[in-house]
Amino acid sequence: MKQLDKKSGLHLINPIPVWKRQITEKDVGDVEKFNSKLIEDSKNYYSNWETEVPDEKHLDKSSFSQENIEKLNDRDIFSHTQKPAVGKWHAVPTNNFLNLKTPEVVKLKKIILNDYLAALNEFSFLGYDSQYSVESISKSNPHLDESWIQFYKNGDYKVLHNHLRYEKDDKFKHIWAGGYYIDDGNPDVWQPYSGRFEFNIRNSRYFVKPKSGMIMLWPGDILHAVNPFYGSRDRVCINFNLSLRDVSKRML
């Protein structure tokens, strides 16, 4: 992963754009206190099952009844009008944490949207992809489509997947995914892959070490995963999907 400039958050992987930076006191004041308040907000507004990582251990705790699960599994042939995310089906509903109106959540959402615009603009100036136009980006507004805060327990992971949920809808432009890391969970030093975020690009695997206060954004079609986590605390992160909306269409 190559950083374009020491003052920029934009990095390139062959040459896929990835935005990665640490938030600072200039962004939020005391970063540790800021992150602690985000966790407090989560505890105040959500039940534990709503913030679990959706893997097979949590399937029976989802909002789906046994009857509905049986109906889904009994289908011999079925189709989708839109391409779903690649990977494991998410049984735990999206909790849309970044829709909360608490001061810290509002501030984080603003930071994410500003970083998203910065990433799009910086990448468009490079001229690597004709679909990224400085002019079209300037005529659009960033939109946070959905978000979810999750607490990774020991053994939790995410299989290889992407976030192409809206690719056939013209109102969604430049669909990106992202994450903000509240707590890395103090991963087990004897498990060097513990909780590592992983990109799969052009037959290569790129591993990123999560750090508390790190924000990372990437195009939504890029395959990625989270390796099994083992640590002394919960690994806590907020993930989200972003897109641009044409200002003239007043989609926001």
N, C-alpha and C positions, 0 to 999 in steps of 0.2 A: 504494500500500500504506500503510494508516494504522495507526500504532502506537497501541494503546489507552491505554497508560500508559508513561511513561519507565522505570518499574521493571519492566515486564512484557515478555516476549518475544512476546506475542500481537499479531498484526497482522491487519487485515481487508482483503480485496479483494472488494468488491461482493456480499455481505459474507462471502466464503469465509475461514475461519480459516487463517492461516499463522503458525507459530511460528518466529521467527528471532532468534538472539542469538549473541554471541561468548562462548566459554568463557574463563575468566580464571584467574589464578594461584590464586584461591580454590577453583576447581574441581579443578585438576590440578597446581598448582605451576608450574614453568616450562613454558609452553605450547609453545615451540619444541622443547624437549627431549622433551616428551610426544609431539609429532607425529613427531619423528625416530624415537622408539622404535616407534611404530606402523608406520612404513615398514620398520624393521628386522625387526619381527615378520613382516610380509608376505613379505619376502625369505627369511626363515628357514623359513617353512612352505609357501610356494607357488612353483611354477614360473612363469616369466614369462607363459606362455600362459594360465594360470589367472586372471591379473589384467588381461588385455587388455580393451579395450572391444569388445563384440560387434557389429561392423559387417561389411560385406562383405569387408574386407581380411583378417579373421581367420577367416572361415568354414571354410577348409580346414585350420585348426589345431585345430578343435574335436574332441571325443571321438566324433563321429558318423562312421561309415564312409561311403565313397562309395555302397555298396549301400543303406544306410539313407536317405541323402539322395535317391537316385533313387526309392526307394519313396514317400517323402513328396511329391516333386514329381510323381509319376505319377498321383496321386489326382485323378480328375475331379470328384468330389463327396465332401465329408466334413463331419462335424459335431462340435461339442464339447458335452459336458454342462454345462460351465461356460464362461462368457465369458472368453476369454483377454485379456491386456493388448492395448490398441490400439497398433499400431505395428509396428516390425520385430521379427521372431522372434529371440529371444536364443539364439544358437548356442553361446556359451560358457557352461558350467554355472555356476550360482551357487556361489561359493566359501565362503559362510557364515563370513566373517572374524570376525564378532563372537561366534562360538562358542569362539574360542581362550581359553585360561585364563591368558594372560599378565597381569601386573598392570595394564598400561595399557589393554588391551582390556576387562578386567573393569570397570575404572573408567569407561571410556567408555560401555559398555553400561548401567551403572547411571545415568549422567547422562542418556542418551537416554530410558530408561524413565521417569525422574522428570520430565523435560521434557514427555514425551508426556502423562503424567497431569496436569501443570500446565496444558497447553494445553487438554485436554478439560474440565477443571474450570472454567477461566476462561471458555471459550466457552459452556459450559452455563449459567453464571450470567447471561449476556446475554439468554437466552431467545429467540434467533433461530431455533432449530431444535428442535422438540419431541422429536426423537429423542435429543437430548443432555440427559440427566437427571442431576442431581447425585446423586440417590439411587442410581440404577442404576450409575453410575460408581464410587460408594463401595463397592459390593458386588462389584466386579470387580477382577481383577489385570491389569496390563499384560503383554504377551507380545511378544517379538521373534521374528517368524516366519521371517525369512530375511535375509541380508545379503551384501554383496559389496563388496570393495575393488577399485578400478579405477584404472589409470594411463593417462591420456589422452595419446597422442602427437600430434604435429602432424597436423592434418586429421581427428582423431577427433571424433565427435559422437554424439548420440542423437536419433533422430527423435521426432516427437510421439507420445506414448503415455500410458497410465495403468497402474495396478497392480491392477486388479480381477481377481485370480486366485481369490478365495475367496468371492465374493459370495453363492453359493447355499448355503453351509455355515453353519448357525445358530450354530456355536460361535465364529465370527469376528464380533466386534462392533466398530464404529468402526474400520474398516480405514484406517490412515494409512500414508503413505510418508514417507521422509525422507532426509537426507544430512548427512554431517559432512565438512567440507573440511579436508584435511590440508595441501595445498599448492595455491595458485592457479596455479602453473606460470609465474609472471611473464609474463602475456599480452602479446603484441605491441601496443604503444600505437597502431600504425597500423591495427589491426583491432579497432575498438571493440566488436564483437559477439563477439570471441574467447572461447570457453568460457563465454559467458553462459548462466545457467540461465533458462529461459523458461516462464512460466505462460500458458496460453490460457484465458481466462475471458470469457464473454459477448461474443465477437467482438473482444476486445482482447488484445493481447500485452503481458505484463509481464516485463521483463528484470531479473534480479537478479545483481549482481556477486559471484561467489564470493570469500571471503576466508579465509585460513588461520585455523583455529580457529572457523569459523562452523558452527552447527548449525541446520538448517531442517527443519520437519515440516509436512505438509499432508494433507488427506483423499485417500485412494488413488484416487478416481475422477476427480480433477482432471487434465486433460491438461497435459503438460509436455514439455519438450525441452531438449537441450543443444546450443547452436550450435557449429559447427566451431571447434576450439581450435587456436591458434597461439601458441607461447611458447618461452622459452629452456629451460624444465625441463618435466618431466611434470606434468600437472594431476592431482592425486591426491585421490580422494574415496572415502568409504564410503557406500553407499546401503543402505537397509533397508526392510522392511515390518513394521508393528506392528498389533496388535489387542488388544482386551480379551477376557478369558475370565471367565465367571461363576465366582466362588469356590465356590459351592455344588456345581457340577458337577465340581470338581477336575480341570480340563483341563490344568493346568500340569505 
